[in-house]
Amino acid sequence: MDKVAIVTGAAGVLGETIARAFGKAGYRVVVSDLRAEPLDRLAASINEGPGQAVPYAADIRDFDRVKAMVQDTIAGWKRIDVLAAVGGQGLGRLSGTRKEKLLIEHTDEDWDLVIETNLKGTFHCIKAVAGPMMEQRDGHIIIMGSNIGTTGRTRAGSYGTSKAGLYGLMKVAALELGEYNIKVNVVNPGRVAHPGDVVDRNIQESLLKRIQDAEEVADFYVYLAGMRNVSGQIFNLDSRIMF
Ligand SMILES: NC(=O)c1ccc[n+]([C@@H]2O[C@H](COP(=O)([O-])OP(=O)(O)OC[C@H]3O[C@@H](n4cnc5c(N)ncnc54)[C@H](O)[C@@H]3O)[C@@H](O)[C@H]2O)c1
């Protein structure tokens, strides 16, 4: 297998699981995150085979760094088949330090942190991989969304806004890149637990009375990356009804 995937947010719960799934499927994987420290261990584990991995510390808010990651990937592995844009940030659980806030309590700094990471960061990643993918006339861009972008949620104003914005970003990218055979989609993963999370409400809301497995989401990423005829779509991997 000479297929190459870049996974951002690979130090996180979903990103790591997605990176491992691509490795298990034999991909060469660039495992990237703002947090460099967990990446070496993840790359070493994927390098046990059948896939290969290299760690790459990058802040997706920094376009020059994202561009360098893409250039280094092309220099080493000659192509990029998949961008799994998983890296993301919220106030509260995802940030680890900040508290979730009502919209009217958000400071400009709170707002910019979330919007710049989720929306601008994903834009940077798409912009950086588009060139090589256009040359190849092939590629998959899979954007990590959230159902909060569809439904909204109290105390998730910046997060929900950023995730709703990703739907628009995906649609424009899918429209503009389709003629180069680049597929662009959003995956909303449902509720995936972090160690210590309280998920009683999520289980109650679920038709199946459970939360989502990160592995099931990751397997879907690999399957979608093998599809030739699907673009411009939003996939809800969930067991809650939400329109
Ligand atoms: N866990 C869930 O229930 C859930 C539900 C819906 C959507 N999501 C989305 O899935 C993605 C991953 O979430 P997770 O649950 O694995 O959380 P996580 O906190 O474990 O992972 C997020 C990762 O993104 C990285 N990151 C943050 N800012 C970054 C930046 N500027 N540059 C590069 N990397 C950065 C973090 O370091 C972290 O490793 C996020 O986009 C999140 O919005 C998660």
The ligand as an ORCA input file, in Angstrom:
! r2SCAN-3c Opt
* xyz 0 1
  N     -15.645     13.325     21.501
  C     -16.842     13.648     21.020
  O     -17.880     13.266     21.557
  C     -16.944     14.502     19.783
  C     -18.214     14.715     19.269
  C     -18.345     15.488     18.116
  C     -17.220     16.011     17.497
  N     -15.986     15.789     18.026
  C     -14.839     16.359     17.322
  O     -13.831     15.399     17.135
  C     -12.564     16.035     17.109
  C     -11.640     15.322     18.083
  O     -12.220     15.377     19.352
  P     -11.791     14.416     20.540
  O     -13.027     14.039     21.233
  O     -10.856     13.365     20.067
  O     -11.038     15.479     21.461
  P      -9.536     15.555     21.940
  O      -9.418     16.775     22.793
  O      -9.150     14.238     22.543
  O      -8.739     15.773     20.576
  C      -8.634     17.008     19.941
  C      -7.178     17.168     19.526
  O      -7.042     18.358     18.727
  C      -5.823     18.953     19.076
  N      -5.790     20.357     18.762
  C      -6.439     21.355     19.408
  N      -6.097     22.536     18.871
  C      -5.215     22.291     17.867
  C      -4.476     23.097     16.974
  N      -4.592     24.429     16.987
  N      -3.645     22.494     16.091
  C      -3.523     21.153     16.070
  N      -4.178     20.322     16.899
  C      -5.014     20.889     17.802
  C      -5.701     18.727     20.582
  O      -4.342     18.844     21.019
  C      -6.253     17.331     20.741
  O      -5.240     16.335     20.732
  C     -12.800     17.503     17.421
  O     -12.831     18.228     16.202
  C     -14.166     17.496     18.065
  O     -14.834     18.706     17.846
  C     -15.823     15.041     19.171
*
